[in-house]
């Protein structure tokens, strides 16, 4: 539990964070109510931040590319630098207020692992320990505790032994489709409530894009601004769930019925973006969008 002194510390951190500055401006400069200000912030994040790389709270980390054999030495394996979210700002502060500092570290651990896999790399416990500034033993203890609570923690050793599991984001959306509340999902899956709402929002955009038959998979990934791997997870979930959870799917899709432009772009210039380009350059760009 978070005591009174910790509550005051977290409240100060919240006010000082960039998100807190925006909330202050919305409440004081635009005279919006506190709840309306929070909704504007959540919607802005859902539209602008999903799949984007921001500097604040982000860190560059090198991981081993997915698919590299466990038998190779660290010198032999292919590595790649990716960007992960170490500090999620106000979302993390609110999560710590509800669940405590230890739970916050566990949530961040799962988030970073998921972000790495979406970008094509997997981290070892040593990589994670270095990023968090703690001992490898501490990270291993966190991993053991999470797995004991039925959380899939896809570190390099786990990934090499079992392979990629369904993403936490897709599992979270499935729980939402099953009728679970945001609070229930947050407690079970250890993701922030704001993040859960963004995942559901993005899933809705994926479903909307799926119904636009003229869009190809790599074009959907490009327009939605999400990784091809996550797009495949969300599409697979939709085809498995669209009959079983019709009411929830309809509820999500109704949010788009009144929007003139539910996707970030109404159309794309396929020639400009390389989808119909000839020669090696067009092939390279098409392959990049397809996640090859």
Secondary structure, DSSP 8 states (H G I E B T S, - for coil): ---HHHHHHHHHHHHHSHHHHHHHIIIIIS---HHHHHHHHHHHHHHHTTT---STTEEEEEEEETT--TTS-TTTS-EEEEEEES--THHHHHHHHHH-HHHHHHHHHHHHHHHHHHTTEE--HHHHHHHHTS-HHHHHHHHHHHHHTT-----HHHHHHH-----HHHHHHHHHHTT--HHHHHHHH---HHHHHHHHHHHHHHHHHHT-TT--HHHHHHHHT--HHHHHHHHHHHHHHTTTTHHHHHHHHHHHHT-S--SS-S---HHHHTSS--HHHHHHHHHHHHT-
